[in-house]
Amino acid sequence: MILIISKFWVPKGFSGIAIFPFVFVRDKFWADKKSLVNHEKIHLRQQIEMLIIFFFIWYGLEFLIRLMQYKNFKTAYRNISFEREAYANEQDINYLEKRRLFSFFHYL
């Protein structure tokens, strides 16, 4: 993981974003938040197991499906299986040590 502090790469309204092998955070405050960094590390693991490109395809398609389902951007985003897994486990710093392959399936 390569941590980069940059407002340019992080969409407005978000604190961080993971694009393998990088984790971009808005500012130093977020770089020091262990739960946010852990959240983004979970996304990096998801990206690796989905061979990166398939992660982003799945993410985009699932977001569109959730947007049609909920008709609300934020609710759709929070209900993407990758996000549900990351939010549910971001406080558990040891989560990645015990995480099984394709664990995001449990959050569909």
C-alpha positions as CSV (number, residue, x, y, z in Angstrom):
1,M,0.0,0.0,0.0
2,I,1.2,3.4,-1.0
3,L,-0.5,6.2,1.0
4,I,-0.8,9.6,-0.8
5,I,-2.3,12.7,0.7
6,S,-4.1,14.5,-2.2
7,K,-7.4,16.4,-2.5
8,F,-7.1,16.1,-6.3
9,W,-7.6,12.3,-6.3
10,V,-10.3,12.1,-3.6
11,P,-13.8,12.9,-4.8
12,K,-15.6,15.7,-3.0
13,G,-17.6,14.4,-0.1
14,F,-15.2,11.5,0.5
15,S,-12.2,11.1,2.9
16,G,-10.3,8.5,0.9
17,I,-10.2,6.3,-2.1
18,A,-8.3,3.1,-2.9
19,I,-6.9,2.4,-6.4
20,F,-4.5,-0.5,-6.2
21,P,-1.7,-0.1,-5.0
22,F,-2.5,3.4,-3.8
23,V,-4.7,4.8,-1.0
24,F,-5.4,8.5,-1.5
25,V,-6.7,10.5,1.5
26,R,-7.8,14.2,1.5
27,D,-5.4,15.4,4.1
28,K,-3.0,14.4,6.9
29,F,-5.9,14.2,9.4
30,W,-7.4,11.2,7.5
31,A,-4.0,9.6,7.0
32,D,-3.7,9.3,10.7
33,K,-7.2,7.7,11.1
34,K,-6.5,4.0,11.5
35,S,-10.1,3.0,10.8
36,L,-10.1,4.9,7.4
37,V,-6.8,3.4,6.4
38,N,-8.0,0.0,7.3
39,H,-11.3,0.6,5.4
40,E,-9.2,1.4,2.3
41,K,-6.9,-1.6,2.8
42,I,-9.9,-3.8,2.8
43,H,-10.8,-2.4,-0.6
44,L,-7.2,-3.1,-1.8
45,R,-7.6,-6.7,-0.8
46,Q,-11.0,-6.9,-2.6
47,Q,-9.3,-5.4,-5.7
48,I,-6.5,-7.9,-5.7
49,E,-8.9,-10.9,-5.4
50,M,-11.1,-9.5,-8.2
51,L,-7.9,-8.9,-10.4
52,I,-8.4,-5.1,-10.1
53,I,-10.4,-4.4,-13.3
54,F,-13.2,-6.8,-12.4
55,F,-13.5,-5.0,-9.0
56,F,-14.2,-1.7,-10.7
57,I,-16.6,-3.2,-13.2
58,W,-18.6,-5.0,-10.4
59,Y,-18.4,-1.9,-8.2
60,G,-19.9,0.3,-10.9
61,L,-22.6,-2.2,-11.9
62,E,-23.6,-2.9,-8.3
63,F,-23.7,0.9,-7.7
64,L,-26.1,1.4,-10.6
65,I,-28.3,-1.5,-9.4
66,R,-28.4,-0.1,-5.9
67,L,-29.1,3.4,-7.2
68,M,-32.1,2.1,-9.1
69,Q,-33.1,0.2,-6.0
70,Y,-32.8,3.0,-3.4
71,K,-33.0,6.1,-5.7
72,N,-30.5,7.8,-3.5
73,F,-26.8,8.3,-4.2
74,K,-25.5,7.9,-0.6
75,T,-27.8,5.0,0.2
76,A,-26.8,3.2,-3.0
77,Y,-23.1,3.8,-2.3
78,R,-23.3,2.5,1.4
79,N,-25.1,-0.7,0.2
80,I,-22.5,-1.8,-2.3
81,S,-21.3,-5.1,-1.0
82,F,-17.6,-4.0,-1.1
83,E,-18.5,-0.9,1.0
84,R,-20.7,-2.9,3.4
85,E,-17.8,-5.3,4.2
86,A,-15.3,-2.4,4.6
87,Y,-17.6,-0.3,6.8
88,A,-18.6,-3.3,8.9
89,N,-14.9,-4.2,9.6
90,E,-13.0,-1.0,9.5
91,Q,-12.6,-0.8,13.3
92,D,-11.1,-4.3,13.4
93,I,-7.5,-3.6,12.6
94,N,-6.8,-7.4,12.5
95,Y,-9.7,-8.1,10.1
96,L,-7.4,-8.7,7.0
97,E,-5.4,-11.3,8.9
98,K,-8.5,-13.5,9.3
99,R,-10.5,-12.5,6.3
100,R,-11.4,-15.2,3.8
101,L,-11.4,-14.9,0.1
102,F,-14.4,-13.2,-1.5
103,S,-15.8,-12.3,1.9
104,F,-17.8,-9.5,0.3
105,F,-20.2,-12.1,-1.0
106,H,-21.6,-12.3,2.5
107,Y,-22.7,-8.6,2.2
108,L,-24.7,-8.9,-1.1
